[in-house]
Amino acid sequence: MRSGIIIIALLVGSASHAGAADEQPICADRPSRSTGECTVPKGSWQTEAGLIDWTRDNSGGAHSDVTSWGGSLIKFGISDNADVELGITPLETLRVHGAGSSEHDSSFGDVLVRTKYRLTRADAPLLLALDPFVKLPTANHRLGNGKVEGGLLLAASAALGKSGLTLSLDPELDWAADADGHGHHAATQQVVNVGFAVNDKLSLSAELWGRWDWDPAGSGKQASADGSIAYLLGNNVQLDAGANFGINRQTPDVELYSGVSVRY
């Protein structure tokens, strides 16, 4: 808890050096699994930090807890419609209990390198962006698979009239490592997200997420029902929290998280 308070203090302190009032409020990919089409303004930095992210899974008579601390996406705007992004997780922990045994491990997480390119003008009725990414294997073998992976996401969203509702779709194609470590295969995932702007500061979202993985050793399918909340402290600072609930046996039972996003 103390580390989360320190992260908030550092990020908010950095934001205070930015302009007193930017024309547009911060637009972050956090929270939810959905990815926004907006990019960081040219020449600006943005940090989207997960203060804590906890996942619980019960299966086979055992339960496992994976916790990520300070997982962050650091962004820099390189043009009016493109940015580059670096994702890091300073610490991940794994605890497994059951069947008369207990295991514990911790590691620096995998690194994510990505870029986002907005294809449409910022005020277009239908917003589109491409988001290619590569995962670099920096986690240990218990918390990562030790393989380079990548993918391409197409972010799309449109306002539903003047209701304050926004519909977002995020089809994604992944190049995933085989479970046996000797090759790669295709996987895909999709997010259907409905966001609601309660007012200028508070927003809510609900979504359905699914992932299909065609590993040669056996295909898999995961699905969850998710909800999140975001609150603007100012044009440059956003707080968030959310929960994801697995709706089939291959999906972790629950994931709870909170975070802060700052533009500076």
Short mmCIF file of the C-alpha atoms (twelve columns), coordinates in Angstrom:
data_MODEL
# 
_entry.id   MODEL 
# 
loop_
_atom_site.group_PDB 
_atom_site.id 
_atom_site.type_symbol 
_atom_site.label_atom_id 
_atom_site.label_alt_id 
_atom_site.label_comp_id 
_atom_site.label_asym_id 
_atom_site.label_seq_id 
_atom_site.Cartn_x 
_atom_site.Cartn_y 
_atom_site.Cartn_z 
_atom_site.pdbx_PDB_model_num 
ATOM 1   C CA . MET A 1   0.000   0.000   0.000   1 
ATOM 2   C CA . ARG A 2   2.832   2.404   0.828   1 
ATOM 3   C CA . SER A 3   4.430   1.760   -2.585  1 
ATOM 4   C CA . GLY A 4   1.137   2.644   -4.297  1 
ATOM 5   C CA . ILE A 5   0.973   5.952   -2.427  1 
ATOM 6   C CA . ILE A 6   4.562   6.737   -3.450  1 
ATOM 7   C CA . ILE A 7   3.783   6.032   -7.123  1 
ATOM 8   C CA . ILE A 8   0.738   8.311   -7.023  1 
ATOM 9   C CA . ALA A 9   2.750   11.099  -5.373  1 
ATOM 10  C CA . LEU A 10  5.548   10.906  -7.957  1 
ATOM 11  C CA . LEU A 11  3.233   10.850  -10.946 1 
ATOM 12  C CA . VAL A 12  0.957   13.619  -9.722  1 
ATOM 13  C CA . GLY A 13  4.016   15.681  -8.833  1 
ATOM 14  C CA . SER A 14  5.334   15.258  -12.373 1 
ATOM 15  C CA . ALA A 15  1.980   16.294  -13.814 1 
ATOM 16  C CA . SER A 16  2.076   19.559  -11.867 1 
ATOM 17  C CA . HIS A 17  4.914   20.704  -14.124 1 
ATOM 18  C CA . ALA A 18  2.680   20.403  -17.186 1 
ATOM 19  C CA . GLY A 19  0.520   23.209  -18.496 1 
ATOM 20  C CA . ALA A 20  -2.073  24.456  -16.054 1 
ATOM 21  C CA . ALA A 21  -4.917  23.452  -18.344 1 
ATOM 22  C CA . ASP A 22  -4.494  21.435  -21.533 1 
ATOM 23  C CA . GLU A 23  -7.167  21.883  -24.172 1 
ATOM 24  C CA . GLN A 24  -8.189  18.215  -23.983 1 
ATOM 25  C CA . PRO A 25  -8.216  15.973  -20.886 1 
ATOM 26  C CA . ILE A 26  -5.912  12.970  -20.705 1 
ATOM 27  C CA . CYS A 27  -6.980  9.976   -22.802 1 
ATOM 28  C CA . ALA A 28  -5.602  6.687   -21.425 1 
ATOM 29  C CA . ASP A 29  -5.936  3.039   -22.418 1 
ATOM 30  C CA . ARG A 30  -6.599  2.271   -18.756 1 
ATOM 31  C CA . PRO A 31  -8.882  0.974   -17.383 1 
ATOM 32  C CA . SER A 32  -10.585 -2.081  -19.010 1 
ATOM 33  C CA . ARG A 33  -9.136  -4.452  -21.600 1 
ATOM 34  C CA . SER A 34  -10.252 -2.134  -24.415 1 
ATOM 35  C CA . THR A 35  -7.651  0.021   -26.195 1 
ATOM 36  C CA . GLY A 36  -8.431  3.632   -27.050 1 
ATOM 37  C CA . GLU A 37  -7.769  5.204   -30.459 1 
ATOM 38  C CA . CYS A 38  -6.303  8.410   -29.017 1 
ATOM 39  C CA . THR A 39  -2.554  9.007   -28.954 1 
ATOM 40  C CA . VAL A 40  -0.353  11.134  -26.709 1 
ATOM 41  C CA . PRO A 41  0.095   14.710  -28.027 1 
ATOM 42  C CA . LYS A 42  3.318   15.286  -29.951 1 
ATOM 43  C CA . GLY A 43  6.249   15.927  -27.622 1 
ATOM 44  C CA . SER A 44  4.345   14.901  -24.476 1 
ATOM 45  C CA . TRP A 45  4.912   11.979  -22.110 1 
ATOM 46  C CA . GLN A 46  2.230   9.872   -20.465 1 
ATOM 47  C CA . THR A 47  2.512   7.153   -17.808 1 
ATOM 48  C CA . GLU A 48  -0.330  4.708   -17.165 1 
ATOM 49  C CA . ALA A 49  0.575   2.801   -14.008 1 
ATOM 50  C CA . GLY A 50  -1.155  -0.139  -12.403 1 
ATOM 51  C CA . LEU A 51  -0.750  0.330   -8.669  1 
ATOM 52  C CA . ILE A 52  -1.790  -3.268  -7.998  1 
ATOM 53  C CA . ASP A 53  -3.279  -6.016  -10.179 1 
ATOM 54  C CA . TRP A 54  -4.360  -9.246  -8.447  1 
ATOM 55  C CA . THR A 55  -5.623  -12.392 -10.208 1 
ATOM 56  C CA . ARG A 56  -7.068  -15.498 -8.501  1 
ATOM 57  C CA . ASP A 57  -7.607  -18.855 -10.234 1 
ATOM 58  C CA . ASN A 58  -8.995  -22.051 -8.702  1 
ATOM 59  C CA . SER A 59  -8.575  -25.281 -10.649 1 
ATOM 60  C CA . GLY A 60  -7.524  -28.892 -10.112 1 
ATOM 61  C CA . GLY A 61  -7.865  -28.677 -6.347  1 
ATOM 62  C CA . ALA A 62  -5.381  -25.795 -6.065  1 
ATOM 63  C CA . HIS A 63  -5.592  -22.045 -6.230  1 
ATOM 64  C CA . SER A 64  -3.063  -19.585 -7.564  1 
ATOM 65  C CA . ASP A 65  -2.623  -15.859 -7.023  1 
ATOM 66  C CA . VAL A 66  -0.655  -13.670 -9.439  1 
ATOM 67  C CA . THR A 67  -0.024  -10.084 -8.319  1 
ATOM 68  C CA . SER A 68  1.595   -7.342  -10.400 1 
ATOM 69  C CA . TRP A 69  3.002   -4.246  -8.704  1 
ATOM 70  C CA . GLY A 70  3.534   -0.995  -10.596 1 
ATOM 71  C CA . GLY A 71  2.937   -2.394  -14.078 1 
ATOM 72  C CA . SER A 72  3.257   0.685   -16.303 1 
ATOM 73  C CA . LEU A 73  2.860   1.777   -19.902 1 
ATOM 74  C CA . ILE A 74  5.147   4.731   -20.673 1 
ATOM 75  C CA . LYS A 75  4.166   6.665   -23.804 1 
ATOM 76  C CA . PHE A 76  5.712   9.445   -25.883 1 
ATOM 77  C CA . GLY A 77  3.951   11.333  -28.677 1 
ATOM 78  C CA . ILE A 78  6.016   11.342  -31.884 1 
ATOM 79  C CA . SER A 79  3.466   13.062  -34.148 1 
ATOM 80  C CA . ASP A 80  -0.061  14.446  -34.080 1 
ATOM 81  C CA . ASN A 81  -1.494  10.941  -34.549 1 
ATOM 82  C CA . ALA A 82  1.179   8.476   -33.355 1 
ATOM 83  C CA . ASP A 83  3.027   7.528   -30.196 1 
ATOM 84  C CA . VAL A 84  5.528   4.905   -29.036 1 
ATOM 85  C CA . GLU A 85  4.994   2.919   -25.852 1 
ATOM 86  C CA . LEU A 86  7.035   0.808   -23.445 1 
ATOM 87  C CA . GLY A 87  5.342   -1.539  -20.994 1 
ATOM 88  C CA . ILE A 88  7.204   -2.725  -17.878 1 
ATOM 89  C CA . THR A 89  6.245   -4.531  -14.669 1 
ATOM 90  C CA . PRO A 90  8.815   -4.014  -11.880 1 
ATOM 91  C CA . LEU A 91  7.531   -6.952  -9.824  1 
ATOM 92  C CA . GLU A 92  5.218   -9.923  -10.300 1 
ATOM 93  C CA . THR A 93  4.564   -12.536 -7.636  1 
ATOM 94  C CA . LEU A 94  3.055   -16.018 -7.937  1 
ATOM 95  C CA . ARG A 95  1.619   -18.065 -5.069  1 
ATOM 96  C CA . VAL A 96  0.167   -21.553 -5.548  1 
ATOM 97  C CA . HIS A 97  -1.572  -23.452 -2.715  1 
ATOM 98  C CA . GLY A 98  -3.235  -26.853 -2.704  1 
ATOM 99  C CA . ALA A 99  -2.765  -30.622 -2.786  1 
ATOM 100 C CA . GLY A 100 -0.634  -30.408 0.363   1 
ATOM 101 C CA . SER A 101 1.984   -28.111 -1.139  1 
ATOM 102 C CA . SER A 102 2.738   -24.407 -1.436  1 
ATOM 103 C CA . GLU A 103 4.865   -22.557 -3.995  1 
ATOM 104 C CA . HIS A 104 6.019   -18.958 -4.270  1 
ATOM 105 C CA . ASP A 105 7.988   -17.098 -6.926  1 
ATOM 106 C CA . SER A 106 8.639   -13.500 -7.967  1 
ATOM 107 C CA . SER A 107 10.239  -11.783 -10.953 1 
ATOM 108 C CA . PHE A 108 10.512  -8.671  -13.085 1 
ATOM 109 C CA . GLY A 109 7.773   -9.012  -15.722 1 
ATOM 110 C CA . ASP A 110 7.985   -9.283  -19.496 1 
ATOM 111 C CA . VAL A 111 8.568   -6.065  -21.471 1 
ATOM 112 C CA . LEU A 112 6.100   -4.823  -24.073 1 
ATOM 113 C CA . VAL A 113 7.134   -2.541  -26.966 1 
ATOM 114 C CA . ARG A 114 4.328   -1.064  -29.020 1 
ATOM 115 C CA . THR A 115 3.276   1.873   -31.143 1 
ATOM 116 C CA . LYS A 116 -0.134  3.333   -31.877 1 
ATOM 117 C CA . TYR A 117 -1.134  5.076   -35.117 1 
ATOM 118 C CA . ARG A 118 -4.508  6.801   -35.346 1 
ATOM 119 C CA . LEU A 119 -5.981  6.347   -38.841 1 
ATOM 120 C CA . THR A 120 -8.801  8.886   -38.573 1 
ATOM 121 C CA . ARG A 121 -9.038  12.510  -37.513 1 
ATOM 122 C CA . ALA A 122 -9.583  13.051  -33.786 1 
ATOM 123 C CA . ASP A 123 -13.192 14.234  -34.233 1 
ATOM 124 C CA . ALA A 124 -14.281 11.584  -36.756 1 
ATOM 125 C CA . PRO A 125 -17.616 9.807   -36.039 1 
ATOM 126 C CA . LEU A 126 -15.815 6.453   -36.298 1 
ATOM 127 C CA . LEU A 127 -12.357 6.385   -34.710 1 
ATOM 128 C CA . LEU A 128 -9.764  3.830   -35.860 1 
ATOM 129 C CA . ALA A 129 -6.184  3.107   -34.788 1 
ATOM 130 C CA . LEU A 130 -3.579  0.413   -35.436 1 
ATOM 131 C CA . ASP A 131 -1.597  -0.876  -32.461 1 
ATOM 132 C CA . PRO A 132 1.208   -3.360  -33.307 1 
ATOM 133 C CA . PHE A 133 3.263   -4.744  -30.398 1 
ATOM 134 C CA . VAL A 134 6.104   -7.105  -29.478 1 
ATOM 135 C CA . LYS A 135 6.599   -8.855  -26.141 1 
ATOM 136 C CA . LEU A 136 10.193  -9.366  -24.979 1 
ATOM 137 C CA . PRO A 137 10.802  -12.263 -22.540 1 
ATOM 138 C CA . THR A 138 12.319  -10.685 -19.420 1 
ATOM 139 C CA . ALA A 139 10.300  -12.550 -16.756 1 
ATOM 140 C CA . ASN A 140 11.567  -15.798 -15.219 1 
ATOM 141 C CA . HIS A 141 10.279  -19.177 -16.434 1 
ATOM 142 C CA . ARG A 142 7.527   -19.421 -13.792 1 
ATOM 143 C CA . LEU A 143 5.954   -16.063 -14.669 1 
ATOM 144 C CA . GLY A 144 6.731   -15.995 -18.392 1 
ATOM 145 C CA . ASN A 145 7.274   -18.424 -21.272 1 
ATOM 146 C CA . GLY A 146 10.718  -17.109 -22.275 1 
ATOM 147 C CA . LYS A 147 9.636   -16.455 -25.880 1 
ATOM 148 C CA . VAL A 148 9.289   -13.402 -28.116 1 
ATOM 149 C CA . GLU A 149 5.658   -12.892 -29.116 1 
ATOM 150 C CA . GLY A 150 3.742   -10.185 -30.944 1 
ATOM 151 C CA . GLY A 151 0.486   -9.094  -32.460 1 
ATOM 152 C CA . LEU A 152 -1.605  -6.423  -34.145 1 
ATOM 153 C CA . LEU A 153 -4.697  -4.777  -32.695 1 
ATOM 154 C CA . LEU A 154 -7.266  -2.638  -34.499 1 
ATOM 155 C CA . ALA A 155 -9.017  -0.250  -32.106 1 
ATOM 156 C CA . ALA A 156 -12.409 1.080   -33.234 1 
ATOM 157 C CA . SER A 157 -15.051 3.128   -31.435 1 
ATOM 158 C CA . ALA A 158 -18.080 5.304   -32.116 1 
ATOM 159 C CA . ALA A 159 -20.363 7.444   -29.968 1 
ATOM 160 C CA . LEU A 160 -23.940 6.158   -29.745 1 
ATOM 161 C CA . GLY A 161 -25.780 9.369   -30.452 1 
ATOM 162 C CA . LYS A 162 -25.846 11.976  -27.666 1 
ATOM 163 C CA . SER A 163 -26.529 9.443   -24.920 1 
ATOM 164 C CA . GLY A 164 -23.015 9.583   -23.453 1 
ATOM 165 C CA . LEU A 165 -22.481 5.957   -24.535 1 
ATOM 166 C CA . THR A 166 -19.553 4.781   -26.665 1 
ATOM 167 C CA . LEU A 167 -19.222 1.383   -28.342 1 
ATOM 168 C CA . SER A 168 -15.676 0.024   -28.781 1 
ATOM 169 C CA . LEU A 169 -14.418 -3.069  -30.627 1 
ATOM 170 C CA . ASP A 170 -10.800 -4.284  -30.479 1 
ATOM 171 C CA . PRO A 171 -10.091 -7.265  -32.772 1 
ATOM 172 C CA . GLU A 172 -6.557  -8.555  -32.232 1 
ATOM 173 C CA . LEU A 173 -4.398  -11.148 -34.003 1 
ATOM 174 C CA . ASP A 174 -1.500  -12.614 -32.003 1 
ATOM 175 C CA . TRP A 175 1.664   -14.561 -32.856 1 
ATOM 176 C CA . ALA A 176 1.891   -16.756 -29.754 1 
ATOM 177 C CA . ALA A 177 4.556   -19.232 -28.661 1 
ATOM 178 C CA . ASP A 178 3.700   -22.944 -28.687 1 
ATOM 179 C CA . ALA A 179 3.311   -24.535 -25.257 1 
ATOM 180 C CA . ASP A 180 6.186   -26.938 -26.009 1 
ATOM 181 C CA . GLY A 181 8.513   -23.987 -26.790 1 
ATOM 182 C CA . HIS A 182 9.305   -25.117 -30.361 1 
ATOM 183 C CA . GLY A 183 7.399   -22.726 -32.564 1 
ATOM 184 C CA . HIS A 184 4.575   -20.204 -32.805 1 
ATOM 185 C CA . HIS A 185 0.904   -20.307 -33.724 1 
ATOM 186 C CA . ALA A 186 -2.023  -17.946 -34.260 1 
ATOM 187 C CA . ALA A 187 -4.288  -16.686 -31.516 1 
ATOM 188 C CA . THR A 188 -6.919  -13.982 -31.497 1 
ATOM 189 C CA . GLN A 189 -8.959  -11.989 -29.029 1 
ATOM 190 C CA . GLN A 190 -11.852 -9.581  -29.098 1 
ATOM 191 C CA . VAL A 191 -13.267 -6.965  -26.725 1 
ATOM 192 C CA . VAL A 192 -16.770 -5.516  -26.954 1 
ATOM 193 C CA . ASN A 193 -16.916 -2.511  -24.626 1 
ATOM 194 C CA . VAL A 194 -19.689 -0.032  -23.816 1 
ATOM 195 C CA . GLY A 195 -18.529 3.109   -22.025 1 
ATOM 196 C CA . PHE A 196 -20.735 5.688   -20.324 1 
ATOM 197 C CA . ALA A 197 -19.690 9.242   -19.467 1 
ATOM 198 C CA . VAL A 198 -21.587 10.055  -16.270 1 
ATOM 199 C CA . ASN A 199 -20.222 13.601  -16.340 1 
ATOM 200 C CA . ASP A 200 -17.060 15.443  -17.389 1 
ATOM 201 C CA . LYS A 201 -14.983 13.643  -14.752 1 
ATOM 202 C CA . LEU A 202 -16.561 10.223  -14.088 1 
ATOM 203 C CA . SER A 203 -16.893 7.387   -16.600 1 
ATOM 204 C CA . LEU A 204 -17.976 3.748   -16.367 1 
ATOM 205 C CA . SER A 205 -17.578 0.798   -18.715 1 
ATOM 206 C CA . ALA A 206 -18.817 -2.767  -19.126 1 
ATOM 207 C CA . GLU A 207 -17.386 -5.283  -21.554 1 
ATOM 208 C CA . LEU A 208 -17.147 -8.857  -22.756 1 
ATOM 209 C CA . TRP A 209 -13.693 -10.254 -23.590 1 
ATOM 210 C CA . GLY A 210 -12.766 -13.459 -25.391 1 
ATOM 211 C CA . ARG A 211 -9.522  -15.128 -26.485 1 
ATOM 212 C CA . TRP A 212 -9.074  -18.103 -28.836 1 
ATOM 213 C CA . ASP A 213 -5.695  -19.870 -28.912 1 
ATOM 214 C CA . TRP A 214 -4.893  -22.531 -31.530 1 
ATOM 215 C CA . ASP A 215 -1.841  -24.143 -29.934 1 
ATOM 216 C CA . PRO A 216 -0.838  -27.399 -31.698 1 
ATOM 217 C CA . ALA A 217 -0.926  -29.123 -28.291 1 
ATOM 218 C CA . GLY A 218 -4.593  -28.207 -27.899 1 
ATOM 219 C CA . SER A 219 -6.738  -25.183 -28.595 1 
ATOM 220 C CA . GLY A 220 -8.070  -23.026 -25.777 1 
ATOM 221 C CA . LYS A 221 -10.784 -20.473 -25.194 1 
ATOM 222 C CA . GLN A 222 -11.072 -17.875 -22.454 1 
ATOM 223 C CA . ALA A 223 -13.845 -15.396 -21.735 1 
ATOM 224 C CA . SER A 224 -14.658 -12.800 -19.084 1 
ATOM 225 C CA . ALA A 225 -17.232 -10.184 -18.140 1 
ATOM 226 C CA . ASP A 226 -15.580 -6.963  -16.964 1 
ATOM 227 C CA . GLY A 227 -16.396 -3.620  -15.410 1 
ATOM 228 C CA . SER A 228 -14.349 -0.490  -14.658 1 
ATOM 229 C CA . ILE A 229 -14.535 3.074   -13.392 1 
ATOM 230 C CA . ALA A 230 -12.334 6.109   -14.132 1 
ATOM 231 C CA . TYR A 231 -12.231 9.559   -12.513 1 
ATOM 232 C CA . LEU A 232 -10.397 12.672  -13.733 1 
ATOM 233 C CA . LEU A 233 -8.631  14.569  -10.967 1 
ATOM 234 C CA . GLY A 234 -7.653  17.168  -13.567 1 
ATOM 235 C CA . ASN A 235 -6.901  17.386  -17.278 1 
ATOM 236 C CA . ASN A 236 -3.608  15.536  -16.729 1 
ATOM 237 C CA . VAL A 237 -4.456  12.948  -14.047 1 
ATOM 238 C CA . GLN A 238 -6.897  10.014  -14.046 1 
ATOM 239 C CA . LEU A 239 -7.572  7.424   -11.327 1 
ATOM 240 C CA . ASP A 240 -9.158  4.063   -12.136 1 
ATOM 241 C CA . ALA A 241 -10.227 0.669   -10.811 1 
ATOM 242 C CA . GLY A 242 -11.808 -2.417  -12.306 1 
ATOM 243 C CA . ALA A 243 -12.747 -6.073  -12.008 1 
ATOM 244 C CA . ASN A 244 -12.737 -8.948  -14.519 1 
ATOM 245 C CA . PHE A 245 -14.745 -12.145 -13.892 1 
ATOM 246 C CA . GLY A 246 -14.004 -15.396 -15.740 1 
ATOM 247 C CA . ILE A 247 -17.027 -17.049 -17.349 1 
ATOM 248 C CA . ASN A 248 -15.493 -20.386 -18.360 1 
ATOM 249 C CA . ARG A 249 -13.157 -22.896 -16.703 1 
ATOM 250 C CA . GLN A 250 -10.071 -21.879 -18.695 1 
ATOM 251 C CA . THR A 251 -10.256 -18.267 -17.502 1 
ATOM 252 C CA . PRO A 252 -8.994  -17.023 -14.100 1 
ATOM 253 C CA . ASP A 253 -11.901 -16.614 -11.680 1 
ATOM 254 C CA . VAL A 254 -11.362 -12.963 -10.824 1 
ATOM 255 C CA . GLU A 255 -8.957  -10.078 -11.473 1 
ATOM 256 C CA . LEU A 256 -9.027  -6.857  -9.439  1 
ATOM 257 C CA . TYR A 257 -6.908  -3.808  -10.224 1 
ATOM 258 C CA . SER A 258 -6.427  -0.095  -9.667  1 
ATOM 259 C CA . GLY A 259 -4.186  2.493   -11.275 1 
ATOM 260 C CA . VAL A 260 -3.358  6.077   -12.168 1 
ATOM 261 C CA . SER A 261 -2.576  7.753   -15.505 1 
ATOM 262 C CA . VAL A 262 -0.615  11.016  -15.781 1 
ATOM 263 C CA . ARG A 263 0.310   13.210  -18.754 1 
ATOM 264 C CA . TYR A 264 3.263   15.557  -18.411 1 
# 
